Amino acid sequence: MLDKYTTLIKIVSGYIMNQNNFESRVTIDHVASLCGFSKATVSRVINREGSVKPATEAKVWEAIKKLGYMPNNAASALSGGKTRTVAVYLPDVKTEYYAALLTGLEDVAEKKFFNIIIKTKNNKKALYDLAINNKVDAFVLRNNGLQPFDHDVLVAIKRQGIPVVFIGKPPTESDSHAILIDNVGGARLMAHHYVQHGFKNILFIAGPKDNIDSNDRLYGFKMGLNEMSADIQTLDIAHGDFQRESGYQAAQETFENHKYDAVFAASDHMALGAMLYCRSKGIRVPEDVAITGFDDTFFSEFLDPPLTTVRQPMQDIGSIAMETVLNILEHNSSRFQKMILPTQLQIRKSCGCTHT
């Protein structure tokens, strides 16, 4: 019996060794031979250097995939080549917003055979190390204004010539690539809708006072009210942190002393919190007070009543940010781009509309 187990172990071990040896023998020469192009061309495709025809690039990647060839990123970086790695900073990955962003980023990176390093803390040491040691080819940085990026880190990234794409407003407007959301336009549309409903006493539940997105949404809401020459008797502002509990607390603190026709929250989670408070007090939505949000998170349409909100294309933000990074790397573009993605009003029943 022992001999049988010994024989089986030898067979399995031999198989694994043969597999490993096969994979280790796959080199750039094999890729070049299979696709019919030179090693130099294959190298340019892998490192996204120089101009390569799309048809040629497609054949090279097809050969790489067929052979299972994996470029040695570490060796490439040491020799001055590309790491095929992008560092992504997101404040967290637990909320629907950041999870969707990350999905979009990863989908594009995977299709282009790029790796992602995810950082969830605005850590000077970690970001600085990635920059000065050429461990990544590019950075995607989410800027919400709450944790300013360290000046030394941004200087180091720029000095190393590493491309950066910001999600949100860049710290310096003149020399940065950025993917932005039309927060102002979305809130402006909501203001128009509120005026059409005839709401006169309104509570705006904002995010943190230093949050860029929240401030833009408040600015757009006020702009929309002014454009419609709204006869607003009360526009109160409370602050939360975008989470459900803060929306509940904001409603609790303000409803005790005021009666509102409508509440516009700067996030769906805070809108949900306000709805839960109203339910606990027997305040009917939308019969007694309309409540709307911003984001169009996955649960919005399943609430009772379904939540009217402003939709932002969260996954598309990540996809376009990564596509922008890879395009910069491929074409060595020095022209700074800013793209503003549109938002849409999603009309449901929580605002008082009966037809959606």
PAMAR-597043 format. One record per residue (C-alpha): x, y, z. Coordinates in Angstrom, 1 decimal. Layout:
<torkols>
{{X; Y; Z}}
...
</torkols>
This chain:
<torkols>
{{0.0; 0.0; 0.0}}
{{2.8; 2.4; 0.8}}
{{4.4; 1.7; -2.5}}
{{1.1; 2.7; -4.3}}
{{1.0; 6.0; -2.4}}
{{4.7; 6.6; -3.2}}
{{4.1; 6.0; -6.9}}
{{1.0; 8.2; -6.9}}
{{3.0; 11.1; -5.3}}
{{5.8; 10.7; -7.8}}
{{3.3; 10.8; -10.7}}
{{1.6; 14.0; -9.3}}
{{4.9; 15.6; -8.5}}
{{6.2; 14.9; -12.0}}
{{3.1; 16.3; -13.6}}
{{3.4; 19.5; -11.6}}
{{7.1; 19.9; -12.4}}
{{6.4; 19.3; -16.1}}
{{3.6; 22.0; -16.0}}
{{5.9; 24.4; -14.2}}
{{8.8; 23.7; -16.6}}
{{6.5; 24.2; -19.6}}
{{5.2; 27.6; -18.3}}
{{8.8; 28.7; -17.5}}
{{9.9; 27.8; -21.0}}
{{7.3; 30.2; -22.6}}
{{9.3; 33.3; -23.5}}
{{8.8; 36.3; -25.6}}
{{10.5; 34.4; -28.4}}
{{7.7; 31.9; -28.5}}
{{5.1; 34.7; -28.6}}
{{7.0; 36.3; -31.5}}
{{7.2; 33.0; -33.4}}
{{3.5; 32.3; -32.9}}
{{2.2; 35.7; -34.0}}
{{4.8; 36.2; -36.7}}
{{6.2; 39.5; -35.6}}
{{9.6; 40.4; -34.2}}
{{10.5; 40.4; -30.5}}
{{10.8; 44.2; -30.7}}
{{7.2; 44.5; -31.9}}
{{6.0; 42.1; -29.2}}
{{7.9; 44.1; -26.6}}
{{6.4; 47.4; -27.8}}
{{2.9; 45.9; -27.5}}
{{3.5; 44.5; -24.0}}
{{5.0; 47.8; -22.8}}
{{2.6; 50.0; -24.8}}
{{5.6; 51.8; -26.4}}
{{5.6; 53.3; -29.8}}
{{3.0; 53.1; -32.6}}
{{1.6; 49.6; -33.3}}
{{-1.2; 48.9; -35.6}}
{{-4.4; 47.7; -33.9}}
{{-4.5; 44.5; -36.0}}
{{-0.9; 43.7; -35.0}}
{{-1.6; 44.4; -31.4}}
{{-4.6; 42.1; -31.4}}
{{-2.5; 39.2; -32.9}}
{{0.2; 39.7; -30.3}}
{{-2.3; 39.6; -27.4}}
{{-3.9; 36.6; -28.9}}
{{-0.6; 34.7; -29.0}}
{{0.2; 35.8; -25.4}}
{{-3.2; 34.5; -24.2}}
{{-2.9; 31.2; -26.2}}
{{0.6; 30.5; -24.8}}
{{-0.2; 31.7; -21.3}}
{{2.8; 34.0; -21.4}}
{{3.2; 36.3; -18.4}}
{{5.5; 39.3; -18.7}}
{{7.9; 39.6; -15.8}}
{{6.8; 42.9; -14.4}}
{{9.5; 43.2; -11.8}}
{{12.3; 42.5; -14.3}}
{{10.8; 44.9; -16.7}}
{{10.7; 47.7; -14.1}}
{{14.3; 47.1; -13.1}}
{{15.4; 47.4; -16.7}}
{{13.6; 50.6; -17.2}}
{{10.6; 49.0; -18.9}}
{{6.9; 49.1; -17.9}}
{{5.5; 47.3; -14.9}}
{{2.0; 47.0; -16.4}}
{{0.7; 48.1; -13.0}}
{{-1.5; 51.0; -12.0}}
{{-1.8; 52.2; -8.4}}
{{-5.4; 53.1; -7.5}}
{{-6.3; 55.2; -4.4}}
{{-9.9; 55.0; -3.1}}
{{-10.9; 56.2; 0.3}}
{{-12.6; 52.8; 0.8}}
{{-14.0; 49.9; -1.2}}
{{-16.9; 49.0; 1.1}}
{{-19.6; 51.4; -0.2}}
{{-21.5; 50.7; -3.4}}
{{-20.0; 53.8; -5.0}}
{{-16.4; 52.7; -4.5}}
{{-17.1; 49.1; -5.2}}
{{-18.6; 50.1; -8.5}}
{{-15.7; 52.3; -9.3}}
{{-13.3; 49.5; -8.6}}
{{-15.3; 47.1; -10.8}}
{{-15.0; 49.5; -13.7}}
{{-11.3; 50.0; -13.1}}
{{-10.6; 46.3; -12.9}}
{{-12.6; 45.3; -15.9}}
{{-10.6; 47.6; -18.2}}
{{-7.3; 46.7; -16.6}}
{{-7.9; 43.0; -16.9}}
{{-8.7; 43.2; -20.6}}
{{-5.4; 45.0; -21.2}}
{{-3.4; 42.7; -19.1}}
{{-2.6; 45.3; -16.5}}
{{-2.5; 44.8; -12.7}}
{{-3.9; 47.1; -10.0}}
{{-2.5; 48.0; -6.7}}
{{-5.2; 49.3; -4.4}}
{{-4.6; 51.8; -1.6}}
{{-7.4; 52.7; 0.7}}
{{-5.5; 55.1; 2.9}}
{{-4.1; 58.4; 1.8}}
{{-0.7; 57.3; 3.1}}
{{2.2; 59.5; 2.1}}
{{4.9; 56.9; 2.7}}
{{3.1; 54.2; 0.6}}
{{2.2; 56.5; -2.4}}
{{5.7; 58.1; -2.3}}
{{7.4; 54.7; -2.4}}
{{5.4; 53.6; -5.4}}
{{6.3; 56.8; -7.2}}
{{10.0; 57.2; -6.5}}
{{10.8; 53.5; -7.0}}
{{9.0; 53.2; -10.3}}
{{6.8; 50.4; -9.0}}
{{3.8; 51.5; -11.1}}
{{3.2; 53.0; -14.5}}
{{0.4; 55.3; -13.5}}
{{-1.8; 56.5; -10.7}}
{{-5.6; 56.8; -10.5}}
{{-6.5; 59.0; -7.4}}
{{-9.9; 59.6; -6.1}}
{{-10.1; 63.1; -4.7}}
{{-13.1; 64.0; -2.5}}
{{-11.5; 67.0; -0.8}}
{{-11.6; 65.4; 2.7}}
{{-8.0; 64.2; 2.8}}
{{-5.7; 66.5; 0.6}}
{{-2.9; 64.6; -1.1}}
{{0.5; 65.4; 0.3}}
{{2.4; 68.0; -1.8}}
{{5.6; 65.9; -1.7}}
{{3.8; 62.9; -3.2}}
{{2.3; 64.9; -6.0}}
{{5.7; 66.5; -6.7}}
{{7.4; 63.1; -6.7}}
{{4.9; 61.6; -9.1}}
{{5.2; 64.6; -11.5}}
{{9.1; 64.6; -11.3}}
{{9.1; 60.9; -12.2}}
{{6.9; 61.6; -15.2}}
{{4.2; 59.2; -14.0}}
{{0.8; 59.8; -15.5}}
{{-2.0; 60.6; -13.0}}
{{-5.8; 60.6; -13.6}}
{{-7.9; 62.1; -10.8}}
{{-11.5; 61.0; -10.2}}
{{-13.0; 64.2; -9.0}}
{{-11.6; 67.7; -9.1}}
{{-7.8; 67.7; -9.3}}
{{-5.8; 69.6; -6.6}}
{{-4.3; 71.8; -9.3}}
{{-6.7; 72.5; -12.1}}
{{-4.2; 73.5; -14.8}}
{{-2.1; 70.4; -15.2}}
{{-4.1; 67.3; -14.4}}
{{-6.2; 64.6; -16.1}}
{{-9.6; 64.3; -14.4}}
{{-12.8; 62.4; -14.7}}
{{-15.6; 64.4; -13.2}}
{{-19.4; 63.9; -12.6}}
{{-21.9; 66.7; -13.3}}
{{-22.9; 67.1; -9.7}}
{{-24.0; 70.7; -10.4}}
{{-26.2; 69.7; -13.3}}
{{-27.8; 66.8; -11.5}}
{{-28.8; 68.8; -8.5}}
{{-30.0; 71.6; -10.7}}
{{-32.4; 69.2; -12.4}}
{{-33.7; 68.1; -9.0}}
{{-34.3; 71.8; -8.1}}
{{-36.3; 72.3; -11.3}}
{{-38.4; 69.2; -10.4}}
{{-39.0; 70.5; -6.9}}
{{-40.2; 73.9; -8.2}}
{{-42.6; 72.0; -10.6}}
{{-44.0; 70.2; -7.5}}
{{-44.5; 73.6; -5.8}}
{{-42.3; 72.7; -2.8}}
{{-41.6; 75.8; -0.7}}
{{-40.1; 74.6; 2.6}}
{{-37.1; 72.4; 1.8}}
{{-34.3; 70.7; 3.8}}
{{-31.0; 69.9; 2.0}}
{{-29.0; 67.2; 3.8}}
{{-25.5; 67.8; 2.7}}
{{-22.3; 65.7; 3.2}}
{{-19.3; 66.9; 5.2}}
{{-18.6; 70.6; 4.8}}
{{-15.3; 70.1; 3.0}}
{{-16.6; 67.5; 0.6}}
{{-16.3; 68.7; -3.0}}
{{-19.2; 66.6; -4.4}}
{{-21.6; 67.7; -1.7}}
{{-20.7; 71.3; -2.1}}
{{-21.2; 71.1; -5.9}}
{{-24.6; 69.5; -5.4}}
{{-25.7; 72.2; -3.0}}
{{-24.4; 74.8; -5.4}}
{{-26.3; 73.2; -8.3}}
{{-29.5; 72.9; -6.3}}
{{-29.4; 76.6; -5.3}}
{{-28.7; 77.5; -9.0}}
{{-31.7; 75.5; -10.2}}
{{-34.0; 77.2; -7.7}}
{{-32.8; 80.7; -8.8}}
{{-33.2; 79.8; -12.5}}
{{-36.8; 78.9; -11.8}}
{{-37.4; 82.1; -9.7}}
{{-38.6; 79.8; -7.0}}
{{-40.7; 81.2; -4.2}}
{{-38.8; 79.4; -1.5}}
{{-39.8; 80.3; 2.1}}
{{-37.3; 78.0; 3.8}}
{{-34.1; 76.3; 2.5}}
{{-32.4; 74.7; 5.5}}
{{-29.1; 72.9; 5.3}}
{{-28.0; 70.0; 7.6}}
{{-24.8; 68.1; 7.4}}
{{-24.2; 64.3; 7.5}}
{{-21.4; 62.0; 6.3}}
{{-23.3; 60.3; 3.3}}
{{-24.3; 57.3; 5.5}}
{{-27.8; 56.3; 6.6}}
{{-27.4; 57.0; 10.3}}
{{-26.4; 60.7; 9.6}}
{{-29.5; 61.1; 7.4}}
{{-31.7; 59.8; 10.2}}
{{-30.0; 62.1; 12.7}}
{{-30.3; 65.2; 10.4}}
{{-34.0; 64.6; 10.0}}
{{-34.4; 64.0; 13.7}}
{{-32.7; 67.3; 14.6}}
{{-34.5; 69.5; 12.0}}
{{-38.0; 68.0; 11.9}}
{{-38.6; 68.7; 15.6}}
{{-38.7; 72.5; 15.0}}
{{-39.7; 72.7; 11.3}}
{{-42.2; 71.3; 8.9}}
{{-40.9; 70.6; 5.4}}
{{-42.5; 70.0; 2.1}}
{{-39.5; 68.1; 0.8}}
{{-36.0; 66.8; 1.6}}
{{-33.2; 66.5; -0.9}}
{{-30.3; 64.5; 0.4}}
{{-26.8; 64.5; -1.2}}
{{-26.7; 60.7; -1.1}}
{{-29.2; 57.9; -1.3}}
{{-28.0; 56.5; 2.0}}
{{-28.8; 59.8; 3.8}}
{{-32.2; 59.9; 2.0}}
{{-32.9; 56.4; 3.3}}
{{-32.0; 57.5; 6.8}}
{{-34.5; 60.4; 6.5}}
{{-37.2; 58.0; 5.3}}
{{-36.6; 55.7; 8.2}}
{{-37.0; 58.6; 10.6}}
{{-40.2; 59.7; 9.0}}
{{-41.5; 56.1; 9.3}}
{{-40.7; 56.0; 13.0}}
{{-42.7; 59.1; 13.6}}
{{-45.7; 58.3; 11.4}}
{{-44.7; 60.9; 8.8}}
{{-45.8; 59.7; 5.4}}
{{-43.6; 59.8; 2.3}}
{{-44.5; 61.4; -0.1}}
{{-47.9; 62.4; 1.2}}
{{-46.6; 64.5; 4.1}}
{{-43.0; 65.1; 2.9}}
{{-41.2; 64.2; -0.3}}
{{-37.7; 62.8; 0.0}}
{{-35.1; 62.4; -2.8}}
{{-31.5; 61.4; -3.0}}
{{-28.4; 61.3; -5.2}}
{{-26.4; 58.4; -6.7}}
{{-29.1; 55.9; -7.7}}
{{-27.6; 53.1; -5.6}}
{{-28.8; 49.6; -6.1}}
{{-31.5; 49.7; -3.4}}
{{-33.1; 53.0; -4.5}}
{{-35.8; 51.5; -6.7}}
{{-36.7; 48.8; -4.1}}
{{-37.6; 51.2; -1.3}}
{{-41.2; 51.8; -0.3}}
{{-41.8; 54.2; -1.9}}
{{-39.2; 53.9; -4.6}}
{{-36.6; 56.7; -4.3}}
{{-36.5; 59.5; -6.7}}
{{-32.8; 60.3; -7.2}}
{{-30.0; 61.6; -9.4}}
{{-28.2; 58.8; -11.2}}
{{-24.4; 59.0; -11.7}}
{{-22.7; 56.3; -13.8}}
{{-20.5; 54.9; -11.0}}
{{-19.0; 51.9; -12.9}}
{{-18.4; 54.0; -16.0}}
{{-16.4; 56.5; -14.0}}
{{-13.9; 53.7; -13.1}}
{{-13.8; 52.3; -16.7}}
{{-13.2; 55.7; -18.3}}
{{-10.5; 56.6; -15.7}}
{{-8.6; 53.4; -16.5}}
{{-9.1; 53.8; -20.2}}
{{-7.7; 57.3; -19.9}}
{{-4.7; 56.1; -18.1}}
{{-3.9; 53.4; -20.6}}
{{-4.5; 55.7; -23.5}}
{{-1.9; 58.2; -22.0}}
{{0.6; 55.3; -21.6}}
{{0.1; 54.1; -25.1}}
{{0.3; 57.4; -26.8}}
{{2.6; 59.3; -24.4}}
{{0.0; 62.1; -24.4}}
{{1.0; 65.3; -22.7}}
{{-2.3; 67.1; -23.4}}
{{-4.4; 67.3; -20.2}}
{{-8.0; 66.1; -20.4}}
{{-11.0; 66.7; -18.3}}
{{-14.1; 64.7; -18.9}}
{{-17.4; 65.5; -17.2}}
{{-19.9; 62.6; -17.2}}
{{-23.6; 63.4; -17.3}}
{{-26.1; 62.7; -14.5}}
{{-29.7; 61.8; -15.0}}
{{-32.9; 62.4; -13.0}}
{{-34.6; 59.1; -12.0}}
{{-38.2; 59.9; -11.2}}
{{-39.9; 57.4; -8.9}}
{{-42.6; 57.8; -6.2}}
{{-40.9; 59.3; -3.2}}
{{-41.2; 62.8; -4.7}}
{{-44.9; 62.5; -5.1}}
{{-44.9; 61.5; -8.8}}
{{-47.5; 58.8; -9.5}}
{{-46.2; 57.8; -12.9}}
{{-42.5; 56.7; -13.4}}
</torkols>
